[in-house]
Amino acid sequence: MIHSIPAEFPFEEVQKRIQFILSILPSVSQELVKYQSVVVQNRGSLPFKEILTNVDNHAERPILLALQSNFSEDQISAEMAGDQGDDSDFHWWIDALDGSRNFVHGNPLYCISIGLSFRDHPVAGVVHVPAFNETYRAIFGDGAFKNNEPINTSNTASLDTALVASGLPFQRRGIITELIGDISAIISAGAGLRKTGSAVLDICWTAEGRFDAMWERHVHPWDTCAAGVILREAGGRLSDFHGRIFDINTGDVVASNELLHNDILNILKQVREVGGMN
């Protein structure tokens, strides 16, 4: 699945689906905010798996049920529920809670990500940040918006004045040396480094210029489908670590304002060469 625009896609059908998602997000968002208060008050007595199960009840399941009721032939892939429905031209990619560790600790940096692809091409996405009541959205060819205001990437052209984000994949023990190498190299190039704990948020903040770039290993399709469309429509660039057109199944992502993209790719390439990686 590549991040290129198909020769043709049914814009009105995509727009109808995105408008529907925007209509159901407020109630889902309110439920997540309420549940976070419960989690924080009872954090010591609630196992993490139980918290995620309850998140499913408060956020993912209502989204799935709403989509299945209104777009029954669409395929859905969700982080917790897995694949739902048969193969279809339209395919939803849903992460109802990106930034779960932040959520559990009462941190506001978590979001809901809902992406839409058409015939294996990501074409639209919505990302909502409940704690800030901020909504990012985009459809290919129609621009990127935050709370209905157009957004664009930054014009930072040098890493020594850039603010760059990254994250640590959940399964990281086997690649800890590579992760440290990446971080060390980016810092050595002069960039400021930040970690929000949400890859989706990192890409959206790159899209609006809060960050100039981000990179991360082992991300999932539901993390990049929506945010990737938003970034591209904001003027940014998305690729894998080798600079190839991004495939949401690849797992390793570099997102930038485009001006910094090749510099970051070169740094990551040098780290791989030193470490003897391909």
N, C-alpha and C positions, 0 to 999 in steps of 0.2 A: 504494500500500500504506500504510494508515494505522495509527496506534498506538491503535486502539480495540478493545475486546473484541467479537468477533462474538456475535450473539445466542446461538448455541450452538456449541460445539466439543467434540470427543471428548476429554475430559480424560484418560481412562485411556490412550488411544492416545498422547497427548502425553507423559504421565508415563512411559510405557514407553520412548519414544524418549529422553527426557532421562536416565533411569536407565541406558540403554545407553551414552550419551555419557559419563556419569560413570564407567562401568566401563572404558572404553578410554583415558581421559585420562591415568592414571598412566604407562602405558608410553610414550605419545607425549611427555609432559612430560619423562620421563627422557632420551629420545633428544635432545630439544632442548637440555637442559642439557649433555649430553655434547658435542653438536656445537658449542655456543657456546664451549666450551674449545678445541676444534680451531680454530675461526674466530679466536679471539683470538691463539692461538699463531702462526697463519699469515696474519694479516690483510694484511700487506704483499704477499703473493704470491698471494692469492685475489681475483680480480675480483668485484665486488659481484654481478653477474649469476650468476656461478657459485655464490656463497653462497646466493642465493635459489633456485637450481635444487636445491641440496642440501637446503635447508629443505623444499622440495616433497617430496623423497624421505624425509626424516626425520619430517615432520609432516603436511602436507596430504594426500599420497597415502595413507598408512595410514588417515586419517580417512575419506577418500572410499571406499576399498576396503571398510572396515568397514560404512559406511552402505549401500553398494550391495549388499553381501552379505546384510544383514539387513533392509533396507527398500528393496527393489529398485524399487518403483514411485514412490518419493519423488523429487522434483526437487532438484537440488543446484546452487548457485552458489557458486563458490570464487574467491578473489582471483587465484590463479595459474592454475588449471585452467579457469576460466570456467564456463559452464553445462553441466550434465550431466543427461541424461534428459529425458523429455517433461513437458509441463505436468501438474501433479498438485495435489491438495488440500494436501499437505504439501510445503513448500519449505524446504530448509536453506540458510543463509547462513554461509559459513565463511571466517574469516581465521586461518590457522594461525600467523601471526606478525605481530601488530600491535606496532610499535615496532622495526622492522628495524634502524634505525641504532643504536639502543641495543644491540640484540643483537650487532651487529658489533663494537662498542666494549667489550664485556664488561659493559655496564650491565644491571642486573637488571630494569629497567622495560620488560618486554615481556610479551605474553600471547597466549593462544589464545582465539579467540572463535567460538562456534558458536550461531547463532540458528535458530529454527524458526518458520515462519509457516504458518497454515492458511487457505486460501482468501483469500490476500492480506492477512491480519491477523497481525502478529507475536504469537505466543502464548507463547513460551518461549525461554529462553536460558541458556547456560553460558559463563562466562569463567574461564579458569584462568591463574594467574600462576606459572609453573614455579619461578622462583628463590625465591619465598616460600612455595610449596606452599599457595597460597590459591585457593579455588574459590568463585566467585559463581554463584548459580543462581536462577531464578525461573520460575514458570508463572503466567500471568494468573489472578488470583483466589486465589492460594495463598501470597502473600507472597514476600519476597526473603530470601536466606540467603547467608552467607559461612561456609564450613566448617561447615554445618548449624546455625549460629546466626543468628537473625533479625537483619536490619539495617534501619535507618531513616535517612532524611535528617536533616540538622541543623535546628536551630530558629533559625539566624541570620537576622535580619530587616532588617539594615542593611548596605549595601555598605561602609561605612567600618570595619566589623569583620569583613568577609567575606574568605574565601580563594577565589579564582576561578582557574580553569585555562583555558588555550587552547593552540592548536597552530598550526603553519604548514603549510599544504597543500604537497604535493610540487611541484605546478604553481603557483607563487606569483608569478612575475615580473610577470605582467600585472595582479596585484591588490595589489602591495606597498603602494601608497599607502593603499588601503582597510584593509589589515591593520594598518598603523601607526596609522591613525586609530582603529580599534576599540580597540587596546591603549592608546593615549594616553587615550582617553575613559574606559575602565574604571579605569585608574590614577588619573586625575584625580578620579574619584568616591570615591577612598579605599580601594579594594579592594586586597588583597594579590594578586599575580599569580604563578602557577606554570606550568611547562611540563614535563610528564612525557615527551613524545614519543610518547604513545599515546592516541588519542582514546577508545579502548575503556576504557582504565584510568581516564581522566579522568571518564568517565560513571559507572563503578563506584565510584570514590572519592567522587563526589558522592552516589551512592546510600547509602553508608555514613557520610557526614558528614565524611570527611577533607577534602573540598572542599565548598563551599557552592553552587557553580555552575560551569558551563563553557560555552564557546561555541567553535565552529569552523566554518570554511568548507570546502566541497568534501570532505565525508566520503562514504563509500561505504556501500551497504546492509549489507555484511558487518561494517562497523564499528558500526552502530547497532541492528541487529535484536536481538541478544542483550542488549546493555547497556541498550537502551531499555526492554525488558521489566523488567529488574532494577531500573532506576531508578523506573519507574512503580510497581512493586510495593513499593518502599521508601518510597513516599509523595511522590516527586518529580514534576516536570512536564517534558515534552519538547515542543518546538515548533520551527518554522522561525523565521527572523529577523523574520517578520511576526506571530508569535504564533499561527499556524494549527496545527491538529492535525498532528503530525509525520508526514510521508511519507518512508520510508527512501530513496526515490529523489530527494528534494529536493536534498540535498547540504549545506545550511547548517543547523546545529543549535544550539539553546540548550537546555541541561539544567540544572535547578536543584532546590533544595529547595522550590520553589513560592513561598516567601515573597519571594524576590528576583527572581522571573521578570520581572514587569512592569518593574521598575527597569532590568534589563539590556536588555530589549526597547526601552525608551524611549531608552536611551543609544545603542544600535545604530541606531535610527531617526534620531536626531539626526545621527549620523555620516554616514548615507546622504544626508540632506537637505543637509548642508553640502557634501558631495561631488557633489551633483547626481545621485545614484543613485536608482533606484526602490525 
